[in-house]
Amino acid sequence: MIMVKKKNRKEIIEVKQRAIAPMEMVDPRKQVAFAKSCAEALMDIMKKKEKKVMIGDEQYLEFEDWQTIARFYNLFAGIESTEKIMESGHAGEEFAGYSAKAVVRNNQGIVVSSAEASCLRSEPNWNKRKQYDKEKKIWIEVDVPEFQLKSMAQTRAMAKALRSILGWVAVLGGYKPTPAEELDNGEVRVKLVKKVKEPFTKEESSRKEILKCSDCGKQITDAEKTYSLKNYRLVLCRKCQGKYKPKK
C-alpha cells in the first residue's frame, strides 16, 4: 500500500495562492510576445478555413475559433446554467426563447471569465424559417425547433465569455472581437450589409466598399444581395444560394 502524506494547512494555503496569482505578476512583454504567437497561429488556421463569416471586408470568428485561442492558454468554456424564457401573450405564458450563463476556467478549475446570452423567437432568424416541402414542391415556413434556440443561447454565452478575456488576442490577428454568433440576429446582419455598396470599377473600388458573399467572399451584385436577403436573410452569391435549395 502506498501512503500519501496529507498536506498541512500552510502548504494548502501556499498552493491556493500560487493558483490565483494576479495577472500583473506576469511579465507583460512575455505575455504580449506569446499573444502575438497565438495570433499568428490563429491566422494560419483561419486562412485554411473553407467557410468564413464575412461582412463586408471584415472576418468574424466563430465559437470554434474562440475555442482554438482558448486552447493556447489552457482555458475551457462550459455552461453553468440554461433557463427557458417565458413572456405574457394572448394565450397566457408563451415560450420566448432561452438564456444561458457560461464560464471560462483555467486548467486549475478556477473561473476566469463569465457571460450571459440569449436566443429569442423575436429575432428574425429564430422565429420562422423556410423549409422545402418535397411532396407539395413548395417552400413553407416552419417554427425553429426549441432545441436549436437553446443550443444557440449556450454557444453565444460561451463565445462571449471567451471573447471577454481573449478578444485582444483576436484583434492582434486582425479579426473583429465580436463573435460571429452575436451577429446571427437578422437585424444586425442587415444593418451591417446596408453600409456596403454595389460593386464598382477598379478605379472606384479603392474608395468604395465592395459587396461580398458572406459564405465564400465572392463579389456579388446588389440584385443578388436583395434576393438573398429576402429569401435566406443572408448575403449570398448565386452559387452559395444553391446550397440552400433542394436537390432535384
C-alpha atoms as an extended CHARMM CRD file, in Angstrom:
* protein
*
       248  EXT
         1         1  MET       CA              0.0000000000        0.0000000000        0.0000000000  PROA      1               0.0000000000
         2         2  ILE       CA              1.2790000000        3.4720000000       -0.9070000000  PROA      2               0.0000000000
         3         3  MET       CA              0.8190000000        6.0020000000        1.8430000000  PROA      3               0.0000000000
         4         4  VAL       CA              0.2060000000        9.6120000000        0.8220000000  PROA      4               0.0000000000
         5         5  LYS       CA              1.1860000000       12.2290000000        3.3500000000  PROA      5               0.0000000000
         6         6  LYS       CA             -1.5330000000       14.8240000000        3.8510000000  PROA      6               0.0000000000
         7         7  LYS       CA             -0.6260000000       18.4440000000        3.2380000000  PROA      7               0.0000000000
         8         8  ASN       CA             -0.7450000000       20.6820000000        6.2600000000  PROA      8               0.0000000000
         9         9  ARG       CA             -2.7700000000       23.9080000000        6.3360000000  PROA      9               0.0000000000
        10        10  LYS       CA              0.2230000000       26.1030000000        5.4350000000  PROA      10              0.0000000000
        11        11  GLU       CA              1.0270000000       24.0550000000        2.3260000000  PROA      11              0.0000000000
        12        12  ILE       CA             -2.6030000000       24.1690000000        1.1600000000  PROA      12              0.0000000000
        13        13  ILE       CA             -2.7070000000       27.9710000000        1.5370000000  PROA      13              0.0000000000
        14        14  GLU       CA              0.5320000000       28.3170000000       -0.4680000000  PROA      14              0.0000000000
        15        15  VAL       CA             -0.8580000000       26.1530000000       -3.2840000000  PROA      15              0.0000000000
        16        16  LYS       CA             -4.0430000000       28.2510000000       -3.4550000000  PROA      16              0.0000000000
        17        17  GLN       CA             -2.0380000000       31.4690000000       -3.5070000000  PROA      17              0.0000000000
        18        18  ARG       CA              0.0200000000       30.2020000000       -6.4500000000  PROA      18              0.0000000000
        19        19  ALA       CA             -3.1540000000       29.1490000000       -8.2810000000  PROA      19              0.0000000000
        20        20  ILE       CA             -4.7520000000       32.5910000000       -8.0270000000  PROA      20              0.0000000000
        21        21  ALA       CA             -1.6300000000       34.6500000000       -8.6800000000  PROA      21              0.0000000000
        22        22  PRO       CA             -2.7130000000       38.0350000000      -10.1560000000  PROA      22              0.0000000000
        23        23  MET       CA             -2.1140000000       38.6810000000      -13.8530000000  PROA      23              0.0000000000
        24        24  GLU       CA              0.0790000000       41.7190000000      -13.1330000000  PROA      24              0.0000000000
        25        25  MET       CA              2.7670000000       39.3950000000      -11.7910000000  PROA      25              0.0000000000
        26        26  VAL       CA              3.3160000000       38.0930000000      -15.3370000000  PROA      26              0.0000000000
        27        27  ASP       CA              5.9520000000       39.9100000000      -17.4020000000  PROA      27              0.0000000000
        28        28  PRO       CA              3.8260000000       41.9670000000      -19.8670000000  PROA      28              0.0000000000
        29        29  ARG       CA              6.4740000000       41.7250000000      -22.5940000000  PROA      29              0.0000000000
        30        30  LYS       CA              6.3990000000       37.9410000000      -22.4410000000  PROA      30              0.0000000000
        31        31  GLN       CA              2.6080000000       37.9960000000      -22.3460000000  PROA      31              0.0000000000
        32        32  VAL       CA              2.3760000000       40.1530000000      -25.4830000000  PROA      32              0.0000000000
        33        33  ALA       CA              5.0120000000       38.0470000000      -27.2740000000  PROA      33              0.0000000000
        34        34  PHE       CA              3.0350000000       34.8800000000      -26.5330000000  PROA      34              0.0000000000
        35        35  ALA       CA             -0.2140000000       36.5550000000      -27.6350000000  PROA      35              0.0000000000
        36        36  LYS       CA              1.3610000000       37.5270000000      -30.9620000000  PROA      36              0.0000000000
        37        37  SER       CA              2.4860000000       33.9430000000      -31.4320000000  PROA      37              0.0000000000
        38        38  CYS       CA             -1.0710000000       32.7560000000      -30.7400000000  PROA      38              0.0000000000
        39        39  ALA       CA             -2.4720000000       35.3260000000      -33.1850000000  PROA      39              0.0000000000
        40        40  GLU       CA             -0.1080000000       34.1650000000      -35.9300000000  PROA      40              0.0000000000
        41        41  ALA       CA             -1.0860000000       30.5320000000      -35.3570000000  PROA      41              0.0000000000
        42        42  LEU       CA             -4.7640000000       31.5340000000      -35.4910000000  PROA      42              0.0000000000
        43        43  MET       CA             -4.2270000000       33.3820000000      -38.7740000000  PROA      43              0.0000000000
        44        44  ASP       CA             -2.6970000000       30.2710000000      -40.3530000000  PROA      44              0.0000000000
        45        45  ILE       CA             -5.7270000000       28.2360000000      -39.2680000000  PROA      45              0.0000000000
        46        46  MET       CA             -8.2570000000       30.8290000000      -40.4430000000  PROA      46              0.0000000000
        47        47  LYS       CA             -6.6730000000       31.1000000000      -43.9030000000  PROA      47              0.0000000000
        48        48  LYS       CA             -7.3440000000       27.3980000000      -44.4660000000  PROA      48              0.0000000000
        49        49  LYS       CA            -10.9440000000       27.6390000000      -43.2620000000  PROA      49              0.0000000000
        50        50  GLU       CA            -13.3260000000       26.8160000000      -46.1170000000  PROA      50              0.0000000000
        51        51  LYS       CA            -16.3590000000       28.7420000000      -44.8580000000  PROA      51              0.0000000000
        52        52  LYS       CA            -15.5980000000       32.1650000000      -43.4520000000  PROA      52              0.0000000000
        53        53  VAL       CA            -18.0340000000       34.5600000000      -41.8120000000  PROA      53              0.0000000000
        54        54  MET       CA            -17.5260000000       37.7530000000      -43.8130000000  PROA      54              0.0000000000
        55        55  ILE       CA            -19.4560000000       41.0060000000      -43.5270000000  PROA      55              0.0000000000
        56        56  GLY       CA            -18.0230000000       43.4790000000      -45.9760000000  PROA      56              0.0000000000
        57        57  ASP       CA            -14.2530000000       43.0740000000      -45.8060000000  PROA      57              0.0000000000
        58        58  GLU       CA            -14.2740000000       42.0830000000      -42.1430000000  PROA      58              0.0000000000
        59        59  GLN       CA            -13.9310000000       38.4890000000      -40.9480000000  PROA      59              0.0000000000
        60        60  TYR       CA            -15.5480000000       37.3550000000      -37.7110000000  PROA      60              0.0000000000
        61        61  LEU       CA            -14.5240000000       34.4480000000      -35.5080000000  PROA      61              0.0000000000
        62        62  GLU       CA            -16.9930000000       31.6760000000      -34.7570000000  PROA      62              0.0000000000
        63        63  PHE       CA            -17.2550000000       29.8180000000      -31.4530000000  PROA      63              0.0000000000
        64        64  GLU       CA            -14.8530000000       27.0640000000      -32.5250000000  PROA      64              0.0000000000
        65        65  ASP       CA            -12.2860000000       29.7240000000      -33.4600000000  PROA      65              0.0000000000
        66        66  TRP       CA            -12.5280000000       31.2130000000      -29.9840000000  PROA      66              0.0000000000
        67        67  GLN       CA            -12.0590000000       27.7070000000      -28.6010000000  PROA      67              0.0000000000
        68        68  THR       CA             -8.8450000000       27.4550000000      -30.6010000000  PROA      68              0.0000000000
        69        69  ILE       CA             -7.4380000000       30.5900000000      -28.9430000000  PROA      69              0.0000000000
        70        70  ALA       CA             -8.5840000000       29.2750000000      -25.5650000000  PROA      70              0.0000000000
        71        71  ARG       CA             -6.5950000000       26.0820000000      -26.0710000000  PROA      71              0.0000000000
        72        72  PHE       CA             -3.4230000000       28.1410000000      -26.4920000000  PROA      72              0.0000000000
        73        73  TYR       CA             -3.9940000000       29.4280000000      -22.9620000000  PROA      73              0.0000000000
        74        74  ASN       CA             -5.2890000000       26.1510000000      -21.4760000000  PROA      74              0.0000000000
        75        75  LEU       CA             -8.7230000000       27.6940000000      -20.9660000000  PROA      75              0.0000000000
        76        76  PHE       CA            -12.0190000000       25.8450000000      -21.2720000000  PROA      76              0.0000000000
        77        77  ALA       CA            -15.5560000000       27.2160000000      -21.6890000000  PROA      77              0.0000000000
        78        78  GLY       CA            -18.6120000000       25.4990000000      -20.2830000000  PROA      78              0.0000000000
        79        79  ILE       CA            -22.2580000000       26.1430000000      -19.4790000000  PROA      79              0.0000000000
        80        80  GLU       CA            -23.1860000000       26.8760000000      -15.8850000000  PROA      80              0.0000000000
        81        81  SER       CA            -26.9490000000       27.1920000000      -16.3810000000  PROA      81              0.0000000000
        82        82  THR       CA            -29.6610000000       27.4340000000      -19.0380000000  PROA      82              0.0000000000
        83        83  GLU       CA            -33.1440000000       28.8240000000      -18.4880000000  PROA      83              0.0000000000
        84        84  LYS       CA            -36.2940000000       28.9210000000      -20.6030000000  PROA      84              0.0000000000
        85        85  ILE       CA            -37.6730000000       32.4310000000      -21.0950000000  PROA      85              0.0000000000
        86        86  MET       CA            -41.4450000000       32.8570000000      -20.9270000000  PROA      86              0.0000000000
        87        87  GLU       CA            -43.4110000000       36.0300000000      -21.5740000000  PROA      87              0.0000000000
        88        88  SER       CA            -47.0370000000       37.0860000000      -21.3850000000  PROA      88              0.0000000000
        89        89  GLY       CA            -49.0310000000       36.5680000000      -24.5710000000  PROA      89              0.0000000000
        90        90  HSD       CA            -52.5940000000       36.3590000000      -25.8290000000  PROA      90              0.0000000000
        91        91  ALA       CA            -52.8790000000       32.7910000000      -24.5710000000  PROA      91              0.0000000000
        92        92  GLY       CA            -51.0940000000       33.3820000000      -21.2580000000  PROA      92              0.0000000000
        93        93  GLU       CA            -47.4530000000       32.4730000000      -20.7690000000  PROA      93              0.0000000000
        94        94  GLU       CA            -45.7350000000       31.8160000000      -24.0990000000  PROA      94              0.0000000000
        95        95  PHE       CA            -42.2930000000       30.4560000000      -24.9340000000  PROA      95              0.0000000000
        96        96  ALA       CA            -39.9370000000       33.3020000000      -25.8770000000  PROA      96              0.0000000000
        97        97  GLY       CA            -36.5250000000       31.6280000000      -26.0230000000  PROA      97              0.0000000000
        98        98  TYR       CA            -33.5900000000       30.6110000000      -23.8500000000  PROA      98              0.0000000000
        99        99  SER       CA            -30.9110000000       32.3540000000      -21.8130000000  PROA      99              0.0000000000
       100       100  ALA       CA            -27.6320000000       30.7470000000      -20.7790000000  PROA      100             0.0000000000
       101       101  LYS       CA            -24.7310000000       31.5500000000      -18.4890000000  PROA      101             0.0000000000
       102       102  ALA       CA            -21.2460000000       30.3480000000      -19.4010000000  PROA      102             0.0000000000
       103       103  VAL       CA            -17.9630000000       30.3400000000      -17.5150000000  PROA      103             0.0000000000
       104       104  VAL       CA            -14.3520000000       30.0020000000      -18.6160000000  PROA      104             0.0000000000
       105       105  ARG       CA            -11.9840000000       28.0510000000      -16.3830000000  PROA      105             0.0000000000
       106       106  ASN       CA             -8.2320000000       27.5890000000      -16.4640000000  PROA      106             0.0000000000
       107       107  ASN       CA             -6.5260000000       24.2110000000      -16.1530000000  PROA      107             0.0000000000
       108       108  GLN       CA             -6.7380000000       24.5310000000      -12.3650000000  PROA      108             0.0000000000
       109       109  GLY       CA            -10.5090000000       24.8080000000      -12.4780000000  PROA      109             0.0000000000
       110       110  ILE       CA            -10.5770000000       28.4780000000      -11.4810000000  PROA      110             0.0000000000
       111       111  VAL       CA            -13.2200000000       30.6640000000      -13.1650000000  PROA      111             0.0000000000
       112       112  VAL       CA            -11.5020000000       33.4800000000      -15.0540000000  PROA      112             0.0000000000
       113       113  SER       CA            -14.4300000000       34.7930000000      -17.1020000000  PROA      113             0.0000000000
       114       114  SER       CA            -18.2160000000       34.5240000000      -17.3790000000  PROA      114             0.0000000000
       115       115  ALA       CA            -21.0090000000       35.8330000000      -19.5840000000  PROA      115             0.0000000000
       116       116  GLU       CA            -24.7290000000       35.5310000000      -20.2520000000  PROA      116             0.0000000000
       117       117  ALA       CA            -26.5100000000       35.4380000000      -23.5940000000  PROA      117             0.0000000000
       118       118  SER       CA            -29.8960000000       34.5720000000      -25.0280000000  PROA      118             0.0000000000
       119       119  CYS       CA            -31.6010000000       33.4090000000      -28.2100000000  PROA      119             0.0000000000
       120       120  LEU       CA            -35.1650000000       34.6060000000      -28.7070000000  PROA      120             0.0000000000
       121       121  ARG       CA            -38.0810000000       33.9180000000      -31.0060000000  PROA      121             0.0000000000
       122       122  SER       CA            -38.3190000000       37.6730000000      -31.6110000000  PROA      122             0.0000000000
       123       123  GLU       CA            -35.0880000000       37.5140000000      -33.6370000000  PROA      123             0.0000000000
       124       124  PRO       CA            -35.7590000000       37.2720000000      -37.3890000000  PROA      124             0.0000000000
       125       125  ASN       CA            -33.6320000000       34.1600000000      -37.9010000000  PROA      125             0.0000000000
       126       126  TRP       CA            -35.0360000000       32.3210000000      -34.8850000000  PROA      126             0.0000000000
       127       127  ASN       CA            -38.7840000000       32.6050000000      -35.3140000000  PROA      127             0.0000000000
       128       128  LYS       CA            -39.7070000000       31.0960000000      -38.6890000000  PROA      128             0.0000000000
       129       129  ARG       CA            -37.5730000000       29.5090000000      -41.3680000000  PROA      129             0.0000000000
       130       130  LYS       CA            -38.2950000000       28.4070000000      -44.8860000000  PROA      130             0.0000000000
       131       131  GLN       CA            -38.3490000000       24.6720000000      -45.4980000000  PROA      131             0.0000000000
       132       132  TYR       CA            -38.9400000000       22.8930000000      -48.7930000000  PROA      132             0.0000000000
       133       133  ASP       CA            -41.9230000000       20.5310000000      -48.8520000000  PROA      133             0.0000000000
       134       134  LYS       CA            -40.9140000000       17.7690000000      -51.2670000000  PROA      134             0.0000000000
       135       135  GLU       CA            -44.4710000000       16.4270000000      -51.5930000000  PROA      135             0.0000000000
       136       136  LYS       CA            -46.1070000000       19.7650000000      -52.3830000000  PROA      136             0.0000000000
       137       137  LYS       CA            -42.9230000000       21.0450000000      -54.0710000000  PROA      137             0.0000000000
       138       138  ILE       CA            -43.2230000000       24.4370000000      -52.4250000000  PROA      138             0.0000000000
       139       139  TRP       CA            -41.4120000000       26.4420000000      -49.7540000000  PROA      139             0.0000000000
       140       140  ILE       CA            -43.2330000000       26.6440000000      -46.4220000000  PROA      140             0.0000000000
       141       141  GLU       CA            -42.4880000000       28.4520000000      -43.1670000000  PROA      141             0.0000000000
       142       142  VAL       CA            -41.9590000000       26.3770000000      -40.0230000000  PROA      142             0.0000000000
       143       143  ASP       CA            -41.1100000000       27.2190000000      -36.4160000000  PROA      143             0.0000000000
       144       144  VAL       CA            -37.4470000000       26.9550000000      -35.4750000000  PROA      144             0.0000000000
       145       145  PRO       CA            -37.1620000000       23.9730000000      -33.0480000000  PROA      145             0.0000000000
       146       146  GLU       CA            -36.7240000000       24.9000000000      -29.3810000000  PROA      146             0.0000000000
       147       147  PHE       CA            -33.5440000000       22.8420000000      -29.0100000000  PROA      147             0.0000000000
       148       148  GLN       CA            -31.8560000000       24.9950000000      -31.6600000000  PROA      148             0.0000000000
       149       149  LEU       CA            -32.6270000000       28.1830000000      -29.7220000000  PROA      149             0.0000000000
       150       150  LYS       CA            -31.2990000000       26.5370000000      -26.5540000000  PROA      150             0.0000000000
       151       151  SER       CA            -28.1180000000       25.4510000000      -28.3020000000  PROA      151             0.0000000000
       152       152  MET       CA            -27.5200000000       28.8960000000      -29.8040000000  PROA      152             0.0000000000
       153       153  ALA       CA            -28.0410000000       30.6220000000      -26.4370000000  PROA      153             0.0000000000
       154       154  GLN       CA            -25.3620000000       28.3570000000      -24.9500000000  PROA      154             0.0000000000
       155       155  THR       CA            -22.9990000000       28.8730000000      -27.8970000000  PROA      155             0.0000000000
       156       156  ARG       CA            -23.3770000000       32.6450000000      -27.7210000000  PROA      156             0.0000000000
       157       157  ALA       CA            -22.7460000000       32.6580000000      -23.9700000000  PROA      157             0.0000000000
       158       158  MET       CA            -19.5560000000       30.5980000000      -24.2720000000  PROA      158             0.0000000000
       159       159  ALA       CA            -18.2620000000       32.6360000000      -27.2210000000  PROA      159             0.0000000000
       160       160  LYS       CA            -18.9940000000       35.8520000000      -25.3270000000  PROA      160             0.0000000000
       161       161  ALA       CA            -17.2100000000       34.5950000000      -22.1940000000  PROA      161             0.0000000000
       162       162  LEU       CA            -14.1420000000       33.6780000000      -24.2620000000  PROA      162             0.0000000000
       163       163  ARG       CA            -14.2570000000       36.9940000000      -26.1150000000  PROA      163             0.0000000000
       164       164  SER       CA            -14.2410000000       38.9980000000      -22.8820000000  PROA      164             0.0000000000
       165       165  ILE       CA            -10.8610000000       37.5540000000      -21.8870000000  PROA      165             0.0000000000
       166       166  LEU       CA             -9.3020000000       36.7360000000      -25.2700000000  PROA      166             0.0000000000
       167       167  GLY       CA            -10.6870000000       39.4440000000      -27.5470000000  PROA      167             0.0000000000
       168       168  TRP       CA             -7.3870000000       41.3450000000      -27.5380000000  PROA      168             0.0000000000
       169       169  VAL       CA             -5.6170000000       38.2760000000      -28.9660000000  PROA      169             0.0000000000
       170       170  ALA       CA             -8.1180000000       38.1130000000      -31.8430000000  PROA      170             0.0000000000
       171       171  VAL       CA             -7.5290000000       41.8180000000      -32.5520000000  PROA      171             0.0000000000
       172       172  LEU       CA             -3.7730000000       41.1770000000      -32.7600000000  PROA      172             0.0000000000
       173       173  GLY       CA             -4.5900000000       38.7190000000      -35.5460000000  PROA      173             0.0000000000
       174       174  GLY       CA             -6.5920000000       41.3530000000      -37.4240000000  PROA      174             0.0000000000
       175       175  TYR       CA            -10.0370000000       39.9510000000      -36.6120000000  PROA      175             0.0000000000
       176       176  LYS       CA            -13.1220000000       41.6570000000      -35.2180000000  PROA      176             0.0000000000
       177       177  PRO       CA            -13.5800000000       40.9860000000      -31.4860000000  PROA      177             0.0000000000
       178       178  THR       CA            -17.3320000000       40.3600000000      -31.7760000000  PROA      178             0.0000000000
       179       179  PRO       CA            -18.1920000000       36.6190000000      -32.0450000000  PROA      179             0.0000000000
       180       180  ALA       CA            -19.9980000000       35.7240000000      -35.2760000000  PROA      180             0.0000000000
       181       181  GLU       CA            -22.8340000000       34.1640000000      -33.2600000000  PROA      181             0.0000000000
       182       182  GLU       CA            -23.7160000000       37.5980000000      -31.8640000000  PROA      182             0.0000000000
       183       183  LEU       CA            -24.3180000000       38.7450000000      -35.4440000000  PROA      183             0.0000000000
       184       184  ASP       CA            -26.7240000000       35.9050000000      -36.1440000000  PROA      184             0.0000000000
       185       185  ASN       CA            -29.6130000000       38.2130000000      -35.4160000000  PROA      185             0.0000000000
       186       186  GLY       CA            -31.0280000000       39.1530000000      -38.8150000000  PROA      186             0.0000000000
       187       187  GLU       CA            -31.4630000000       42.8370000000      -37.9130000000  PROA      187             0.0000000000
       188       188  VAL       CA            -27.7930000000       43.2560000000      -37.0330000000  PROA      188             0.0000000000
       189       189  ARG       CA            -26.6400000000       41.4710000000      -40.1650000000  PROA      189             0.0000000000
       190       190  VAL       CA            -28.8630000000       43.5840000000      -42.4340000000  PROA      190             0.0000000000
       191       191  LYS       CA            -27.7490000000       46.8540000000      -40.8270000000  PROA      191             0.0000000000
       192       192  LEU       CA            -24.1240000000       45.9920000000      -41.4660000000  PROA      192             0.0000000000
       193       193  VAL       CA            -24.8230000000       44.9340000000      -45.0280000000  PROA      193             0.0000000000
       194       194  LYS       CA            -26.6050000000       48.2110000000      -45.8210000000  PROA      194             0.0000000000
       195       195  LYS       CA            -23.3190000000       50.0250000000      -45.3870000000  PROA      195             0.0000000000
       196       196  VAL       CA            -21.8450000000       48.0560000000      -48.2840000000  PROA      196             0.0000000000
       197       197  LYS       CA            -22.3100000000       49.4510000000      -51.7940000000  PROA      197             0.0000000000
       198       198  GLU       CA            -22.7380000000       47.7150000000      -55.1260000000  PROA      198             0.0000000000
       199       199  PRO       CA            -19.5560000000       46.6250000000      -56.9550000000  PROA      199             0.0000000000
       200       200  PHE       CA            -17.6460000000       49.4040000000      -58.7340000000  PROA      200             0.0000000000
       201       201  THR       CA            -14.8870000000       49.6390000000      -61.2790000000  PROA      201             0.0000000000
       202       202  LYS       CA            -11.2400000000       49.1420000000      -60.3020000000  PROA      202             0.0000000000
       203       203  GLU       CA            -10.7520000000       52.9050000000      -60.1440000000  PROA      203             0.0000000000
       204       204  GLU       CA            -13.7100000000       53.3350000000      -57.7880000000  PROA      204             0.0000000000
       205       205  SER       CA            -13.0790000000       50.2390000000      -55.6760000000  PROA      205             0.0000000000
       206       206  SER       CA            -10.2280000000       51.9540000000      -53.8560000000  PROA      206             0.0000000000
       207       207  ARG       CA            -12.6260000000       54.4860000000      -52.3290000000  PROA      207             0.0000000000
       208       208  LYS       CA            -15.8640000000       52.4700000000      -52.0440000000  PROA      208             0.0000000000
       209       209  GLU       CA            -16.7030000000       49.1740000000      -50.3170000000  PROA      209             0.0000000000
       210       210  ILE       CA            -17.4340000000       46.1010000000      -52.4000000000  PROA      210             0.0000000000
       211       211  LEU       CA            -20.3440000000       43.8320000000      -51.5390000000  PROA      211             0.0000000000
       212       212  LYS       CA            -19.2310000000       40.2360000000      -50.9780000000  PROA      212             0.0000000000
       213       213  CYS       CA            -20.8730000000       36.8830000000      -50.2800000000  PROA      213             0.0000000000
       214       214  SER       CA            -20.8180000000       36.1520000000      -46.5330000000  PROA      214             0.0000000000
       215       215  ASP       CA            -20.1580000000       32.4680000000      -47.2950000000  PROA      215             0.0000000000
       216       216  CYS       CA            -17.3730000000       32.3490000000      -49.8980000000  PROA      216             0.0000000000
       217       217  GLY       CA            -16.3220000000       36.0110000000      -50.0490000000  PROA      217             0.0000000000
       218       218  LYS       CA            -17.0540000000       36.3360000000      -53.7830000000  PROA      218             0.0000000000
       219       219  GLN       CA            -18.0820000000       39.7700000000      -55.1120000000  PROA      219             0.0000000000
       220       220  ILE       CA            -21.8410000000       39.9860000000      -55.7830000000  PROA      220             0.0000000000
       221       221  THR       CA            -24.3270000000       42.4530000000      -57.2440000000  PROA      221             0.0000000000
       222       222  ASP       CA            -26.9920000000       44.4730000000      -55.4770000000  PROA      222             0.0000000000
       223       223  ALA       CA            -29.6870000000       42.3240000000      -57.1020000000  PROA      223             0.0000000000
       224       224  GLU       CA            -28.1320000000       39.1510000000      -55.6640000000  PROA      224             0.0000000000
       225       225  LYS       CA            -27.9740000000       40.8160000000      -52.2590000000  PROA      225             0.0000000000
       226       226  THR       CA            -31.6540000000       41.8530000000      -52.3850000000  PROA      226             0.0000000000
       227       227  TYR       CA            -32.8400000000       38.3980000000      -53.4730000000  PROA      227             0.0000000000
       228       228  SER       CA            -30.6250000000       36.6070000000      -50.9490000000  PROA      228             0.0000000000
       229       229  LEU       CA            -31.7250000000       38.7490000000      -48.0070000000  PROA      229             0.0000000000
       230       230  LYS       CA            -35.3730000000       38.2920000000      -48.9270000000  PROA      230             0.0000000000
       231       231  ASN       CA            -35.2010000000       34.5030000000      -49.1840000000  PROA      231             0.0000000000
       232       232  TYR       CA            -32.3420000000       33.4960000000      -46.8470000000  PROA      232             0.0000000000
       233       233  ARG       CA            -31.7070000000       36.5720000000      -44.7000000000  PROA      233             0.0000000000
       234       234  LEU       CA            -28.0470000000       36.2250000000      -45.5730000000  PROA      234             0.0000000000
       235       235  VAL       CA            -25.8800000000       37.9040000000      -48.2030000000  PROA      235             0.0000000000
       236       236  LEU       CA            -25.0280000000       35.0630000000      -50.5900000000  PROA      236             0.0000000000
       237       237  CYS       CA            -23.8690000000       34.7290000000      -54.1800000000  PROA      237             0.0000000000
       238       238  ARG       CA            -25.9400000000       32.6160000000      -56.5720000000  PROA      238             0.0000000000
       239       239  LYS       CA            -23.6700000000       29.6030000000      -56.1350000000  PROA      239             0.0000000000
       240       240  CYS       CA            -23.9180000000       29.6760000000      -52.3430000000  PROA      240             0.0000000000
       241       241  GLN       CA            -27.6740000000       30.2240000000      -52.5580000000  PROA      241             0.0000000000
       242       242  GLY       CA            -27.8090000000       26.8850000000      -54.3460000000  PROA      242             0.0000000000
       243       243  LYS       CA            -26.5750000000       25.1450000000      -51.2160000000  PROA      243             0.0000000000
       244       244  TYR       CA            -29.8600000000       26.0010000000      -49.5530000000  PROA      244             0.0000000000
       245       245  LYS       CA            -32.0490000000       24.8410000000      -52.4150000000  PROA      245             0.0000000000
       246       246  PRO       CA            -33.4320000000       21.2580000000      -52.6020000000  PROA      246             0.0000000000
       247       247  LYS       CA            -31.6500000000       18.8170000000      -54.8500000000  PROA      247             0.0000000000
       248       248  LYS       CA            -33.6120000000       17.9970000000      -57.9600000000  PROA      248             0.0000000000
